[in-house]
Amino acid sequence: MVSPLSTRLPGDQGFSGALRQARLAEAAHFEAVLDIRDAQTLRLQVLKDELAPDLLANVDAAAFVDLALVPGDPPRLWIDLITSVVMAPDPRTYRLVQDGPAGRQTLLETPNRAEMIGTIKQHIAHRLISREREKTAAAPPKPVVMGYSTGALILAWLSGFSIGALALFVAGILISRLTG
């Protein structure tokens, strides 16, 4: 009868060795994933740093744009509340996406950072124009009231004078009845 230990090959450590190899492979995989995520985050940070001076110099754009880099899987650079940039489908390709009622829409996918910057600036400019148009359409101009008209002032004076004269007349009648 052959013992199970005698069937091992030289250098073979059995299940514990296989388990150790699997753990090392898993650790290498997670390290590679973290390296990719770090590379994506760095690329998005460079994109943010190049966009920030131009966008934040404009008062309207600065009030509208967030430029928030959110780490995660995948990391995301938020441009505004519904538009963001992710590195997809590979770690070297910028993808500009916009969330809407119909779902997520890809606006541009390119490995060229300069092209992405230009597209983001154009997108924000169009969004600002659309926002201004909505504001002007939503709020009709209010009529300017400068003061009261002359006729209204005369009517108010006459009403006050008449009520005062009537009050004096009633007071005189009451006083005469009480004294007499």
C-alpha positions as CSV (number, residue, x, y, z in Angstrom):
1,M,0.0,0.0,0.0
2,V,1.4,3.4,-1.0
3,S,1.0,6.3,1.3
4,P,-0.5,9.6,0.0
5,L,2.6,11.4,1.0
6,S,4.8,9.2,-1.1
7,T,2.9,10.1,-4.3
8,R,4.0,13.8,-4.1
9,L,6.5,15.1,-6.6
10,P,9.7,16.7,-5.3
11,G,9.0,20.3,-4.5
12,D,5.2,19.8,-4.3
13,Q,3.8,21.0,-1.0
14,G,0.2,19.7,-1.5
15,F,-2.9,21.7,-0.9
16,S,-1.3,24.3,1.4
17,G,1.2,25.1,-1.3
18,A,-1.6,25.5,-3.9
19,L,-3.5,27.7,-1.5
20,R,-0.4,29.8,-1.0
21,Q,0.1,30.2,-4.7
22,A,-3.6,31.2,-5.2
23,R,-3.2,33.8,-2.5
24,L,-0.1,35.2,-4.1
25,A,-1.8,35.3,-7.5
26,E,-4.8,37.1,-5.9
27,A,-2.6,39.6,-4.2
28,A,-0.8,40.3,-7.5
29,H,-4.2,40.8,-9.2
30,F,-5.5,43.2,-6.6
31,E,-2.2,45.1,-6.8
32,A,-2.6,45.4,-10.5
33,V,-6.2,46.6,-10.2
34,L,-5.1,49.2,-7.6
35,D,-2.3,50.4,-9.9
36,I,-4.8,50.7,-12.8
37,R,-7.2,52.6,-10.5
38,D,-4.4,54.9,-9.3
39,A,-3.4,55.6,-13.0
40,Q,-7.0,56.4,-13.9
41,T,-7.3,58.7,-10.9
42,L,-4.0,60.5,-11.8
43,R,-5.2,61.0,-15.4
44,L,-8.5,62.5,-14.2
45,Q,-6.6,64.7,-11.7
46,V,-4.5,66.1,-14.6
47,L,-7.6,66.7,-16.6
48,K,-9.2,68.5,-13.7
49,D,-6.0,70.6,-13.1
50,E,-6.1,71.7,-16.8
51,L,-9.8,72.5,-16.8
52,A,-10.0,74.4,-13.5
53,P,-8.2,77.7,-14.4
54,D,-10.4,78.4,-17.4
55,L,-13.7,77.3,-16.0
56,L,-13.3,78.8,-12.5
57,A,-12.2,82.1,-14.0
58,N,-15.6,82.7,-15.5
59,V,-18.2,83.7,-12.8
60,D,-21.1,82.0,-14.4
61,A,-19.2,78.8,-15.1
62,A,-17.7,78.7,-11.6
63,A,-21.2,78.8,-10.1
64,F,-22.4,76.0,-12.4
65,V,-19.3,73.7,-12.5
66,D,-18.3,71.3,-9.7
67,L,-15.0,69.7,-10.9
68,A,-15.1,67.0,-8.2
69,L,-12.8,64.0,-8.4
70,V,-14.5,61.1,-6.7
71,P,-12.4,57.9,-6.2
72,G,-14.2,54.6,-6.6
73,D,-14.5,51.9,-9.1
74,P,-14.1,53.5,-11.6
75,P,-12.9,56.9,-10.4
76,R,-15.0,59.7,-11.8
77,L,-14.4,63.4,-12.4
78,W,-17.8,65.2,-12.0
79,I,-18.1,68.3,-14.2
80,D,-21.6,69.3,-13.0
81,L,-24.5,67.4,-11.4
82,I,-25.2,65.2,-14.4
83,T,-22.0,65.1,-16.4
84,S,-18.8,63.2,-15.6
85,V,-15.6,61.8,-17.1
86,V,-14.5,58.2,-16.5
87,M,-11.6,56.3,-17.9
88,A,-13.3,53.6,-20.0
89,P,-13.3,51.2,-21.7
90,D,-9.6,51.1,-21.0
91,P,-7.4,53.1,-18.5
92,R,-6.1,55.4,-21.3
93,T,-9.5,56.5,-22.8
94,Y,-11.5,59.4,-21.5
95,R,-15.2,59.0,-21.7
96,L,-17.5,62.0,-21.2
97,V,-21.0,60.7,-20.0
98,Q,-24.2,62.5,-19.2
99,D,-27.0,61.1,-17.0
100,G,-30.5,61.9,-18.1
101,P,-34.0,60.6,-17.9
102,A,-33.4,58.2,-20.7
103,G,-30.2,56.8,-19.0
104,R,-26.5,57.4,-19.4
105,Q,-25.4,58.9,-22.7
106,T,-21.8,58.9,-23.9
107,L,-21.0,62.3,-25.4
108,L,-17.3,61.6,-26.3
109,E,-14.8,58.8,-26.0
110,T,-11.2,59.7,-26.8
111,P,-7.6,59.0,-25.7
112,N,-6.7,62.6,-26.5
113,R,-6.9,64.8,-23.4
114,A,-6.8,68.1,-25.4
115,E,-9.8,67.0,-27.4
116,M,-11.6,66.0,-24.1
117,I,-10.9,69.5,-22.6
118,G,-12.2,71.2,-25.7
119,T,-15.4,69.1,-25.7
120,I,-16.0,69.7,-22.0
121,K,-15.6,73.5,-22.4
122,Q,-18.1,73.5,-25.4
123,H,-20.5,71.3,-23.4
124,I,-20.4,73.7,-20.4
125,A,-20.8,76.7,-22.6
126,H,-23.9,75.2,-24.2
127,R,-25.3,74.2,-20.8
128,L,-24.8,77.8,-19.5
129,I,-26.6,79.3,-22.5
130,S,-29.5,76.8,-22.1
131,R,-29.7,77.7,-18.4
132,E,-29.8,81.4,-19.1
133,R,-32.5,80.8,-21.7
134,E,-34.6,78.8,-19.1
135,K,-34.2,81.6,-16.6
136,T,-35.4,84.3,-18.9
137,A,-38.3,82.2,-20.2
138,A,-39.4,81.2,-16.6
139,A,-39.5,84.7,-15.1
140,P,-41.6,87.2,-17.0
141,P,-40.6,90.8,-16.5
142,K,-42.4,92.5,-13.7
143,P,-43.9,96.0,-14.2
144,V,-42.0,98.7,-12.5
145,V,-44.1,100.6,-9.9
146,M,-42.6,104.0,-9.2
147,G,-45.2,105.4,-6.8
148,Y,-48.9,106.4,-6.5
149,S,-50.8,108.2,-9.2
150,T,-52.1,111.8,-8.5
151,G,-55.8,110.6,-8.7
152,A,-55.2,107.9,-6.1
153,L,-53.6,110.5,-3.7
154,I,-56.4,113.0,-4.2
155,L,-59.0,110.2,-3.6
156,A,-57.2,109.1,-0.4
157,W,-57.1,112.7,0.9
158,L,-60.7,113.3,0.2
159,S,-61.7,110.0,1.9
160,G,-59.7,110.8,5.0
161,F,-61.1,114.4,5.2
162,S,-64.7,113.1,4.8
163,I,-64.3,110.4,7.5
164,G,-62.6,112.9,9.8
165,A,-65.4,115.5,9.3
166,L,-68.1,112.8,9.9
167,A,-66.3,111.6,13.1
168,L,-66.3,115.2,14.4
169,F,-70.0,115.7,13.6
170,V,-70.9,112.5,15.4
171,A,-68.7,113.4,18.4
172,G,-70.4,116.8,18.6
173,I,-73.9,115.3,18.6
174,L,-73.0,112.8,21.3
175,I,-71.4,115.5,23.5
176,S,-74.4,117.8,23.1
177,R,-76.8,115.0,24.2
178,L,-74.7,114.2,27.2
179,T,-74.5,117.8,28.4
180,G,-78.0,118.8,27.6
